[in-house]
Amino acid sequence: MKRPAGVTVVAALQLVAAAIACVVSFSLLVPGTVLDQMWDLNPAVHTAFADHAAQVATILALVGLLTAAAAVGLLRGQFWAWLLSVVLFGINALGDVVSLAIARDWFQGLAGIVIDAAFLYQLLQANARRFFLQRR
């Protein structure tokens, strides 16, 4: 069975997200590089992250590595990668709900929930489930 196109799109976007997480992690661990310019987009987040740079950078690097592994596994049709991706998107969606409830940032919270739901929708389609379950 051929890999569903939606799975390919999810995997490609996971690779982009993994790269971003690793770049942000590096920027926190090694301040003063050209990457610091990205913080101009959201200085409040940089301030919050900078207070705990080592811890946040470690978490971001771990999430980036897990996301990259899941993406590569999805492209290879690995069941564990499908399961990991579903769990990661589910956790992210829960985080968006909590963030929405606490921060009351309706645009960002709802956008995150919709994006997570779109990824989960693609991964939980019958043809995607069949693709991964048959390779189990």
N, CA, C and O atoms as a GROMACS GRO file, in nm:
protein
  544
    1MET      N    1   0.084  -0.118   0.000
    1MET     CA    2   0.000   0.000   0.000
    1MET      C    3   0.088   0.124   0.000
    1MET      O    4   0.189   0.131   0.071
    2LYS      N    5   0.049   0.221  -0.080
    2LYS     CA    6   0.125   0.345  -0.091
    2LYS      C    7   0.095   0.436   0.029
    2LYS      O    8  -0.018   0.440   0.079
    3ARG      N    9   0.197   0.510   0.073
    3ARG     CA   10   0.181   0.602   0.185
    3ARG      C   11   0.081   0.712   0.145
    3ARG      O   12   0.094   0.771   0.038
    4PRO      N   13  -0.019   0.738   0.230
    4PRO     CA   14  -0.115   0.845   0.201
    4PRO      C   15  -0.047   0.982   0.192
    4PRO      O   16   0.047   1.010   0.267
    5ALA      N   17  -0.094   1.066   0.102
    5ALA     CA   18  -0.034   1.198   0.081
    5ALA      C   19  -0.040   1.281   0.209
    5ALA      O   20   0.054   1.356   0.237
    6GLY      N   21  -0.148   1.269   0.285
    6GLY     CA   22  -0.160   1.346   0.410
    6GLY      C   23  -0.051   1.312   0.509
    6GLY      O   24  -0.004   1.399   0.583
    7VAL      N   25  -0.010   1.187   0.511
    7VAL     CA   26   0.098   1.144   0.601
    7VAL      C   27   0.229   1.209   0.558
    7VAL      O   28   0.309   1.252   0.641
    8THR      N   29   0.251   1.216   0.428
    8THR     CA   30   0.373   1.280   0.376
    8THR      C   31   0.377   1.427   0.414
    8THR      O   32   0.482   1.478   0.454
    9VAL      N   33   0.264   1.495   0.402
    9VAL     CA   34   0.257   1.637   0.439
    9VAL      C   35   0.284   1.655   0.588
    9VAL      O   36   0.360   1.743   0.627
   10VAL      N   37   0.222   1.572   0.670
   10VAL     CA   38   0.244   1.580   0.816
   10VAL      C   39   0.392   1.558   0.847
   10VAL      O   40   0.450   1.634   0.925
   11ALA      N   41   0.454   1.458   0.786
   11ALA     CA   42   0.595   1.429   0.812
   11ALA      C   43   0.683   1.546   0.769
   11ALA      O   44   0.777   1.582   0.840
   12ALA      N   45   0.654   1.606   0.654
   12ALA     CA   46   0.734   1.719   0.606
   12ALA      C   47   0.723   1.837   0.704
   12ALA      O   48   0.823   1.902   0.734
   13LEU      N   49   0.603   1.864   0.752
   13LEU     CA   50   0.584   1.974   0.846
   13LEU      C   51   0.647   1.942   0.982
   13LEU      O   52   0.692   2.032   1.053
   14GLN      N   53   0.649   1.814   1.019
   14GLN     CA   54   0.718   1.775   1.142
   14GLN      C   55   0.868   1.803   1.130
   14GLN      O   56   0.930   1.847   1.226
   15LEU      N   57   0.924   1.777   1.014
   15LEU     CA   58   1.067   1.804   0.994
   15LEU      C   59   1.097   1.953   1.007
   15LEU      O   60   1.199   1.992   1.064
   16VAL      N   61   1.009   2.036   0.953
   16VAL     CA   62   1.025   2.181   0.966
   16VAL      C   63   1.016   2.221   1.114
   16VAL      O   64   1.098   2.299   1.162
   17ALA      N   65   0.916   2.168   1.184
   17ALA     CA   66   0.899   2.199   1.326
   17ALA      C   67   1.020   2.154   1.408
   17ALA      O   68   1.063   2.223   1.499
   18ALA      N   69   1.074   2.037   1.374
   18ALA     CA   70   1.191   1.986   1.445
   18ALA      C   71   1.311   2.078   1.423
   18ALA      O   72   1.386   2.107   1.517
   19ALA      N   73   1.328   2.125   1.302
   19ALA     CA   74   1.439   2.216   1.272
   19ALA      C   75   1.423   2.346   1.351
   19ALA      O   76   1.520   2.398   1.406
   20ILE      N   77   1.301   2.398   1.356
   20ILE     CA   78   1.276   2.522   1.429
   20ILE      C   79   1.305   2.502   1.578
   20ILE      O   80   1.369   2.587   1.640
   21ALA      N   81   1.260   2.391   1.634
   21ALA     CA   82   1.284   2.364   1.776
   21ALA      C   83   1.434   2.359   1.805
   21ALA      O   84   1.479   2.411   1.907
   22CYS      N   85   1.509   2.295   1.717
   22CYS     CA   86   1.654   2.284   1.739
   22CYS      C   87   1.724   2.418   1.723
   22CYS      O   88   1.819   2.447   1.795
   23VAL      N   89   1.680   2.500   1.628
   23VAL     CA   90   1.738   2.634   1.610
   23VAL      C   91   1.710   2.720   1.733
   23VAL      O   92   1.799   2.790   1.781
   24VAL      N   93   1.587   2.716   1.782
   24VAL     CA   94   1.552   2.794   1.902
   24VAL      C   95   1.633   2.744   2.022
   24VAL      O   96   1.682   2.825   2.101
   25SER      N   97   1.647   2.614   2.035
   25SER     CA   98   1.727   2.557   2.143
   25SER      C   99   1.871   2.609   2.136
   25SER      O  100   1.927   2.652   2.236
   26PHE      N  101   1.929   2.604   2.018
   26PHE     CA  102   2.066   2.652   2.000
   26PHE      C  103   2.077   2.800   2.034
   26PHE      O  104   2.172   2.843   2.099
   27SER      N  105   1.978   2.877   1.990
   27SER     CA  106   1.979   3.021   2.016
   27SER      C  107   1.976   3.052   2.165
   27SER      O  108   2.037   3.148   2.210
   28LEU      N  109   1.904   2.970   2.240
   28LEU     CA  110   1.899   2.990   2.386
   28LEU      C  111   2.030   2.951   2.453
   28LEU      O  112   2.073   3.015   2.550
   29LEU      N  113   2.093   2.846   2.403
   29LEU     CA  114   2.218   2.799   2.462
   29LEU      C  115   2.339   2.883   2.423
   29LEU      O  116   2.435   2.895   2.499
   30VAL      N  117   2.332   2.943   2.302
   30VAL     CA  118   2.444   3.022   2.251
   30VAL      C  119   2.392   3.159   2.210
   30VAL      O  120   2.375   3.186   2.091
   31PRO      N  121   2.367   3.246   2.307
   31PRO     CA  122   2.317   3.380   2.273
   31PRO      C  123   2.424   3.464   2.205
   31PRO      O  124   2.544   3.436   2.215
   32GLY      N  125   2.379   3.568   2.137
   32GLY     CA  126   2.472   3.660   2.073
   32GLY      C  127   2.504   3.625   1.929
   32GLY      O  128   2.596   3.682   1.871
   33THR      N  129   2.430   3.532   1.870
   33THR     CA  130   2.451   3.498   1.730
   33THR      C  131   2.347   3.571   1.644
   33THR      O  132   2.258   3.638   1.696
   34VAL      N  133   2.359   3.556   1.516
   34VAL     CA  134   2.264   3.616   1.423
   34VAL      C  135   2.122   3.562   1.447
   34VAL      O  136   2.024   3.627   1.409
   35LEU      N  137   2.112   3.446   1.508
   35LEU     CA  138   1.981   3.387   1.537
   35LEU      C  139   1.901   3.469   1.636
   35LEU      O  140   1.778   3.456   1.643
   36ASP      N  141   1.967   3.553   1.714
   36ASP     CA  142   1.897   3.635   1.813
   36ASP      C  143   1.794   3.728   1.748
   36ASP      O  144   1.702   3.775   1.814
   37GLN      N  145   1.810   3.755   1.620
   37GLN     CA  146   1.716   3.842   1.550
   37GLN      C  147   1.574   3.783   1.549
   37GLN      O  148   1.476   3.857   1.542
   38MET      N  149   1.564   3.651   1.557
   38MET     CA  150   1.432   3.589   1.554
   38MET      C  151   1.350   3.629   1.677
   38MET      O  152   1.227   3.629   1.672
   39TRP      N  153   1.417   3.662   1.785
   39TRP     CA  154   1.345   3.698   1.908
   39TRP      C  155   1.274   3.832   1.896
   39TRP      O  156   1.188   3.864   1.978
   40ASP      N  157   1.310   3.910   1.794
   40ASP     CA  158   1.238   4.036   1.770
   40ASP      C  159   1.092   4.010   1.735
   40ASP      O  160   1.007   4.098   1.751
   41LEU      N  161   1.063   3.889   1.688
   41LEU     CA  162   0.924   3.855   1.655
   41LEU      C  163   0.838   3.838   1.778
   41LEU      O  164   0.718   3.863   1.774
   42ASN      N  165   0.898   3.797   1.889
   42ASN     CA  166   0.823   3.777   2.013
   42ASN      C  167   0.916   3.795   2.133
   42ASN      O  168   0.958   3.697   2.195
   43PRO      N  169   0.948   3.919   2.166
   43PRO     CA  170   1.043   3.944   2.274
   43PRO      C  171   0.994   3.896   2.411
   43PRO      O  172   1.076   3.861   2.496
   44ALA      N  173   0.864   3.893   2.432
   44ALA     CA  174   0.812   3.847   2.562
   44ALA      C  175   0.845   3.700   2.585
   44ALA      O  176   0.879   3.660   2.696
   45VAL      N  177   0.835   3.620   2.480
   45VAL     CA  178   0.869   3.478   2.493
   45VAL      C  179   1.019   3.463   2.519
   45VAL      O  180   1.060   3.380   2.600
   46HIS      N  181   1.099   3.542   2.451
   46HIS     CA  182   1.244   3.535   2.472
   46HIS      C  183   1.278   3.568   2.617
   46HIS      O  184   1.361   3.501   2.679
   47THR      N  185   1.214   3.669   2.670
   47THR     CA  186   1.239   3.706   2.810
   47THR      C  187   1.202   3.591   2.903
   47THR      O  188   1.277   3.558   2.995
   48ALA      N  189   1.087   3.532   2.880
   48ALA     CA  190   1.042   3.420   2.964
   48ALA      C  191   1.136   3.300   2.950
   48ALA      O  192   1.171   3.237   3.050
   49PHE      N  193   1.176   3.269   2.828
   49PHE     CA  194   1.265   3.156   2.804
   49PHE      C  195   1.405   3.182   2.857
   49PHE      O  196   1.470   3.091   2.909
   50ALA      N  197   1.454   3.305   2.844
   50ALA     CA  198   1.591   3.337   2.882
   50ALA      C  199   1.616   3.314   3.031
   50ALA      O  200   1.727   3.281   3.072
   51ASP      N  201   1.513   3.331   3.111
   51ASP     CA  202   1.529   3.309   3.256
   51ASP      C  203   1.559   3.163   3.288
   51ASP      O  204   1.615   3.133   3.394
   52HIS      N  205   1.522   3.074   3.200
   52HIS     CA  206   1.544   2.930   3.220
   52HIS      C  207   1.602   2.869   3.092
   52HIS      O  208   1.559   2.762   3.048
   53ALA      N  209   1.699   2.936   3.034
   53ALA     CA  210   1.749   2.901   2.902
   53ALA      C  211   1.795   2.756   2.891
   53ALA      O  212   1.759   2.687   2.795
   54ALA      N  213   1.872   2.708   2.985
   54ALA     CA  214   1.925   2.571   2.976
   54ALA      C  215   1.813   2.468   2.979
   54ALA      O  216   1.813   2.372   2.902
   55GLN      N  217   1.717   2.487   3.070
   55GLN     CA  218   1.608   2.391   3.081
   55GLN      C  219   1.518   2.394   2.956
   55GLN      O  220   1.482   2.290   2.902
   56VAL      N  221   1.483   2.514   2.913
   56VAL     CA  222   1.397   2.527   2.795
   56VAL      C  223   1.468   2.474   2.671
   56VAL      O  224   1.407   2.405   2.589
   57ALA      N  225   1.595   2.504   2.658
   57ALA     CA  226   1.672   2.456   2.542
   57ALA      C  227   1.679   2.304   2.541
   57ALA      O  228   1.670   2.242   2.434
   58THR      N  229   1.695   2.243   2.657
   58THR     CA  230   1.700   2.097   2.665
   58THR      C  231   1.566   2.036   2.622
   58THR      O  232   1.563   1.941   2.545
   59ILE      N  233   1.458   2.092   2.673
   59ILE     CA  234   1.325   2.042   2.637
   59ILE      C  235   1.300   2.059   2.487
   59ILE      O  236   1.251   1.967   2.422
   60LEU      N  237   1.334   2.177   2.434
   60LEU     CA  238   1.314   2.201   2.290
   60LEU      C  239   1.398   2.107   2.205
   60LEU      O  240   1.351   2.058   2.103
   61ALA      N  241   1.521   2.082   2.246
   61ALA     CA  242   1.606   1.990   2.171
   61ALA      C  243   1.547   1.849   2.173
   61ALA      O  244   1.546   1.780   2.071
   62LEU      N  245   1.498   1.807   2.288
   62LEU     CA  246   1.436   1.675   2.300
   62LEU      C  247   1.311   1.666   2.213
   62LEU      O  248   1.292   1.568   2.141
   63VAL      N  249   1.226   1.767   2.220
   63VAL     CA  250   1.105   1.768   2.137
   63VAL      C  251   1.144   1.769   1.988
   63VAL      O  252   1.082   1.700   1.907
   64GLY      N  253   1.245   1.846   1.954
   64GLY     CA  254   1.290   1.851   1.814
   64GLY      C  255   1.340   1.715   1.766
   64GLY      O  256   1.307   1.673   1.655
   65LEU      N  257   1.418   1.648   1.850
   65LEU     CA  258   1.469   1.515   1.812
   65LEU      C  259   1.357   1.412   1.802
   65LEU      O  260   1.355   1.332   1.709
   66LEU      N  261   1.264   1.415   1.896
   66LEU     CA  262   1.150   1.322   1.891
   66LEU      C  263   1.065   1.348   1.766
   66LEU      O  264   1.021   1.254   1.699
   67THR      N  265   1.043   1.475   1.736
   67THR     CA  266   0.962   1.511   1.620
   67THR      C  267   1.031   1.470   1.491
   67THR      O  268   0.967   1.421   1.398
   68ALA      N  269   1.161   1.491   1.483
   68ALA     CA  270   1.236   1.451   1.364
   68ALA      C  271   1.234   1.299   1.348
   68ALA      O  272   1.215   1.249   1.237
   69ALA      N  273   1.253   1.227   1.457
   69ALA     CA  274   1.248   1.081   1.451
   69ALA      C  275   1.110   1.033   1.405
   69ALA      O  276   1.099   0.942   1.323
   70ALA      N  277   1.006   1.095   1.460
   70ALA     CA  278   0.869   1.058   1.421
   70ALA      C  279   0.847   1.086   1.272
   70ALA      O  280   0.786   1.005   1.203
   71ALA      N  281   0.895   1.198   1.224
   71ALA     CA  282   0.878   1.233   1.082
   71ALA      C  283   0.946   1.132   0.991
   71ALA      O  284   0.887   1.085   0.894
   72VAL      N  285   1.070   1.099   1.023
   72VAL     CA  286   1.142   1.002   0.941
   72VAL      C  287   1.073   0.866   0.947
   72VAL      O  288   1.060   0.797   0.846
   73GLY      N  289   1.028   0.828   1.067
   73GLY     CA  290   0.955   0.703   1.081
   73GLY      C  291   0.826   0.701   1.003
   73GLY      O  292   0.790   0.600   0.943
   74LEU      N  293   0.754   0.813   1.002
   74LEU     CA  294   0.631   0.821   0.921
   74LEU      C  295   0.662   0.800   0.774
   74LEU      O  296   0.591   0.727   0.704
   75LEU      N  297   0.768   0.864   0.727
   75LEU     CA  298   0.805   0.850   0.586
   75LEU      C  299   0.845   0.706   0.551
   75LEU      O  300   0.832   0.663   0.437
   76ARG      N  301   0.894   0.633   0.651
   76ARG     CA  302   0.932   0.493   0.630
   76ARG      C  303   0.819   0.395   0.662
   76ARG      O  304   0.836   0.274   0.649
   77GLY      N  305   0.704   0.448   0.703
   77GLY     CA  306   0.590   0.362   0.730
   77GLY      C  307   0.598   0.286   0.861
   77GLY      O  308   0.540   0.178   0.872
   78GLN      N  309   0.668   0.340   0.960
   78GLN     CA  310   0.686   0.273   1.087
   78GLN      C  311   0.568   0.299   1.182
   78GLN      O  312   0.529   0.414   1.203
   79PHE      N  313   0.512   0.192   1.236
   79PHE     CA  314   0.398   0.204   1.327
   79PHE      C  315   0.431   0.287   1.450
   79PHE      O  316   0.350   0.370   1.492
   80TRP      N  317   0.550   0.266   1.508
   80TRP     CA  318   0.588   0.340   1.628
   80TRP      C  319   0.589   0.491   1.601
   80TRP      O  320   0.555   0.569   1.690
   81ALA      N  321   0.626   0.531   1.480
   81ALA     CA  322   0.631   0.673   1.445
   81ALA      C  323   0.490   0.730   1.434
   81ALA      O  324   0.465   0.844   1.473
   82TRP      N  325   0.399   0.650   1.381
   82TRP     CA  326   0.260   0.692   1.374
   82TRP      C  327   0.205   0.712   1.515
   82TRP      O  328   0.140   0.813   1.544
   83LEU      N  329   0.231   0.616   1.602
   83LEU     CA  330   0.184   0.624   1.740
   83LEU      C  331   0.246   0.744   1.812
   83LEU      O  332   0.176   0.819   1.881
   84LEU      N  333   0.377   0.762   1.797
   84LEU     CA  334   0.446   0.875   1.859
   84LEU      C  335   0.389   1.008   1.808
   84LEU      O  336   0.368   1.100   1.886
   85SER      N  337   0.364   1.018   1.679
   85SER     CA  338   0.309   1.141   1.622
   85SER      C  339   0.171   1.172   1.677
   85SER      O  340   0.141   1.286   1.710
   86VAL      N  341   0.087   1.070   1.687
   86VAL     CA  342  -0.048   1.090   1.742
   86VAL      C  343  -0.037   1.138   1.887
   86VAL      O  344  -0.108   1.229   1.927
   87VAL      N  345   0.052   1.077   1.965
   87VAL     CA  346   0.070   1.117   2.105
   87VAL      C  347   0.123   1.261   2.112
   87VAL      O  348   0.073   1.341   2.192
   88LEU      N  349   0.223   1.294   2.032
   88LEU     CA  350   0.280   1.430   2.035
   88LEU      C  351   0.176   1.535   1.998
   88LEU      O  352   0.166   1.639   2.063
   89PHE      N  353   0.098   1.508   1.893
   89PHE     CA  354  -0.005   1.606   1.853
   89PHE      C  355  -0.116   1.614   1.958
   89PHE      O  356  -0.171   1.721   1.981
   90GLY      N  357  -0.148   1.502   2.021
   90GLY     CA  358  -0.248   1.503   2.127
   90GLY      C  359  -0.202   1.585   2.246
   90GLY      O  360  -0.278   1.665   2.300
   91ILE      N  361  -0.076   1.565   2.288
   91ILE     CA  362  -0.020   1.642   2.399
   91ILE      C  363  -0.016   1.791   2.363
   91ILE      O  364  -0.048   1.876   2.446
   92ASN      N  365   0.024   1.820   2.240
   92ASN     CA  366   0.030   1.960   2.198
   92ASN      C  367  -0.108   2.024   2.199
   92ASN      O  368  -0.123   2.139   2.240
   93ALA      N  369  -0.210   1.949   2.156
   93ALA     CA  370  -0.347   2.001   2.157
   93ALA      C  371  -0.392   2.029   2.300
   93ALA      O  372  -0.455   2.132   2.327
   94LEU      N  373  -0.361   1.938   2.392
   94LEU     CA  374  -0.396   1.961   2.533
   94LEU      C  375  -0.325   2.086   2.587
   94LEU      O  376  -0.383   2.164   2.661
   95GLY      N  377  -0.199   2.102   2.549
   95GLY     CA  378  -0.125   2.221   2.589
   95GLY      C  379  -0.188   2.348   2.534
   95GLY      O  380  -0.192   2.450   2.602
   96ASP      N  381  -0.237   2.341   2.411
   96ASP     CA  382  -0.305   2.458   2.353
   96ASP      C  383  -0.434   2.490   2.427
   96ASP      O  384  -0.466   2.607   2.447
   97VAL      N  385  -0.506   2.388   2.469
   97VAL     CA  386  -0.630   2.409   2.545
   97VAL      C  387  -0.598   2.474   2.679
   97VAL      O  388  -0.664   2.570   2.720
   98VAL      N  389  -0.497   2.423   2.748
   98VAL     CA  390  -0.457   2.480   2.877
   98VAL      C  391  -0.409   2.624   2.859
   98VAL      O  392  -0.445   2.712   2.936
   99SER      N  393  -0.328   2.646   2.757
   99SER     CA  394  -0.277   2.781   2.729
   99SER      C  395  -0.393   2.876   2.699
   99SER      O  396  -0.393   2.991   2.743
  100LEU      N  397  -0.489   2.828   2.624
  100LEU     CA  398  -0.606   2.910   2.593
  100LEU      C  399  -0.681   2.946   2.720
  100LEU      O  400  -0.724   3.060   2.736
  101ALA      N  401  -0.698   2.850   2.808
  101ALA     CA  402  -0.770   2.874   2.933
  101ALA      C  403  -0.696   2.971   3.024
  101ALA      O  404  -0.758   3.052   3.093
  102ILE      N  405  -0.563   2.962   3.026
  102ILE     CA  406  -0.484   3.046   3.117
  102ILE      C  407  -0.457   3.184   3.056
  102ILE      O  408  -0.483   3.286   3.120
  103ALA      N  409  -0.406   3.186   2.934
  103ALA     CA  410  -0.363   3.312   2.872
  103ALA      C  411  -0.477   3.387   2.805
  103ALA      O  412  -0.468   3.508   2.783
  104ARG      N  413  -0.583   3.316   2.773
  104ARG     CA  414  -0.698   3.377   2.704
  104ARG      C  415  -0.659   3.441   2.570
  104ARG      O  416  -0.721   3.537   2.526
  105ASP      N  417  -0.555   3.387   2.508
  105ASP     CA  418  -0.516   3.431   2.375
  105ASP      C  419  -0.593   3.347   2.276
  105ASP      O  420  -0.547   3.240   2.234
  106TRP      N  421  -0.711   3.394   2.239
  106TRP     CA  422  -0.804   3.315   2.159
  106TRP      C  423  -0.748   3.281   2.022
  106TRP      O  424  -0.764   3.168   1.974
  107PHE      N  425  -0.682   3.376   1.957
  107PHE     CA  426  -0.631   3.349   1.823
  107PHE      C  427  -0.525   3.240   1.825
  107PHE      O  428  -0.536   3.141   1.752
  108GLN      N  429  -0.424   3.256   1.908
  108GLN     CA  430  -0.315   3.159   1.912
  108GLN      C  431  -0.364   3.023   1.964
  108GLN      O  432  -0.327   2.919   1.910
  109GLY      N  433  -0.447   3.025   2.067
  109GLY     CA  434  -0.497   2.900   2.123
  109GLY      C  435  -0.582   2.823   2.025
  109GLY      O  436  -0.563   2.702   2.006
  110LEU      N  437  -0.676   2.891   1.962
  110LEU     CA  438  -0.763   2.823   1.866
  110LEU      C  439  -0.687   2.780   1.742
  110LEU      O  440  -0.713   2.673   1.686
  111ALA      N  441  -0.592   2.863   1.698
  111ALA     CA  442  -0.512   2.825   1.581
  111ALA      C  443  -0.434   2.697   1.610
  111ALA      O  444  -0.427   2.608   1.525
  112GLY      N  445  -0.374   2.688   1.728
  112GLY     CA  446  -0.300   2.568   1.766
  112GLY      C  447  -0.388   2.445   1.770
  112GLY      O  448  -0.350   2.338   1.722
  113ILE      N  449  -0.507   2.460   1.827
  113ILE     CA  450  -0.600   2.348   1.836
  113ILE      C  451  -0.643   2.302   1.697
  113ILE      O  452  -0.650   2.182   1.670
  114VAL      N  453  -0.672   2.397   1.610
  114VAL     CA  454  -0.715   2.363   1.473
  114VAL      C  455  -0.602   2.292   1.398
  114VAL      O  456  -0.627   2.194   1.328
  115ILE      N  457  -0.481   2.341   1.412
  115ILE     CA  458  -0.367   2.279   1.343
  115ILE      C  459  -0.343   2.138   1.396
  115ILE      O  460  -0.324   2.044   1.317
  116ASP      N  461  -0.344   2.121   1.528
  116ASP     CA  462  -0.328   1.987   1.586
  116ASP      C  463  -0.438   1.894   1.537
  116ASP      O  464  -0.413   1.779   1.502
  117ALA      N  465  -0.561   1.945   1.535
  117ALA     CA  466  -0.674   1.863   1.489
  117ALA      C  467  -0.657   1.823   1.342
  117ALA      O  468  -0.691   1.711   1.304
  118ALA      N  469  -0.605   1.913   1.261
  118ALA     CA  470  -0.583   1.881   1.119
  118ALA      C  471  -0.479   1.770   1.104
  118ALA      O  472  -0.496   1.678   1.023
  119PHE      N  473  -0.371   1.780   1.181
  119PHE     CA  474  -0.268   1.675   1.175
  119PHE      C  475  -0.324   1.542   1.225
  119PHE      O  476  -0.301   1.437   1.163
  120LEU      N  477  -0.395   1.546   1.336
  120LEU     CA  478  -0.454   1.422   1.389
  120LEU      C  479  -0.555   1.364   1.291
  120LEU      O  480  -0.562   1.243   1.273
  121TYR      N  481  -0.632   1.449   1.227
  121TYR     CA  482  -0.728   1.403   1.127
  121TYR      C  483  -0.656   1.326   1.016
  121TYR      O  484  -0.700   1.218   0.977
  122GLN      N  485  -0.546   1.381   0.967
  122GLN     CA  486  -0.471   1.313   0.860
  122GLN      C  487  -0.416   1.179   0.908
  122GLN      O  488  -0.423   1.080   0.835
  123LEU      N  489  -0.363   1.175   1.029
  123LEU     CA  490  -0.302   1.053   1.080
  123LEU      C  491  -0.404   0.947   1.120
  123LEU      O  492  -0.374   0.827   1.118
  124LEU      N  493  -0.525   0.990   1.155
  124LEU     CA  494  -0.627   0.896   1.202
  124LEU      C  495  -0.726   0.854   1.093
  124LEU      O  496  -0.821   0.781   1.120
  125GLN      N  497  -0.704   0.901   0.971
  125GLN     CA  498  -0.787   0.856   0.858
  125GLN      C  499  -0.772   0.706   0.843
  125GLN      O  500  -0.666   0.650   0.873
  126ALA      N  501  -0.876   0.640   0.796
  126ALA     CA  502  -0.875   0.494   0.782
  126ALA      C  503  -0.757   0.447   0.695
  126ALA      O  504  -0.691   0.348   0.728
  127ASN      N  505  -0.731   0.517   0.584
  127ASN     CA  506  -0.622   0.472   0.497
  127ASN      C  507  -0.485   0.489   0.563
  127ASN      O  508  -0.395   0.409   0.540
  128ALA      N  509  -0.470   0.592   0.645
  128ALA     CA  510  -0.342   0.612   0.717
  128ALA      C  511  -0.327   0.503   0.824
  128ALA      O  512  -0.219   0.446   0.838
  129ARG      N  513  -0.432   0.476   0.898
  129ARG     CA  514  -0.425   0.370   1.000
  129ARG      C  515  -0.392   0.236   0.936
  129ARG      O  516  -0.307   0.162   0.986
  130ARG      N  517  -0.459   0.205   0.825
  130ARG     CA  518  -0.431   0.078   0.754
  130ARG      C  519  -0.286   0.072   0.709
  130ARG      O  520  -0.220  -0.031   0.723
  131PHE      N  521  -0.236   0.183   0.655
  131PHE     CA  522  -0.097   0.188   0.606
  131PHE      C  523   0.001   0.150   0.716
  131PHE      O  524   0.093   0.072   0.692
  132PHE      N  525  -0.017   0.204   0.836
  132PHE     CA  526   0.076   0.178   0.945
  132PHE      C  527   0.049   0.044   1.011
  132PHE      O  528   0.143  -0.025   1.051
  133LEU      N  529  -0.076   0.007   1.025
  133LEU     CA  530  -0.108  -0.120   1.091
  133LEU      C  531  -0.063  -0.240   1.010
  133LEU      O  532  -0.024  -0.342   1.067
  134GLN      N  533  -0.067  -0.231   0.878
  134GLN     CA  534  -0.023  -0.344   0.796
  134GLN      C  535   0.127  -0.363   0.799
  134GLN      O  536   0.177  -0.471   0.766
  135ARG      N  537   0.200  -0.261   0.839
  135ARG     CA  538   0.347  -0.269   0.846
  135ARG      C  539   0.395  -0.302   0.984
  135ARG      O  540   0.516  -0.312   1.007
  136ARG      N  541   0.306  -0.321   1.076
  136ARG     CA  542   0.337  -0.344   1.216
  136ARG      C  543   0.411  -0.471   1.239
  136ARG      O  544   0.444  -0.504   1.353
   0.00000   0.00000   0.00000
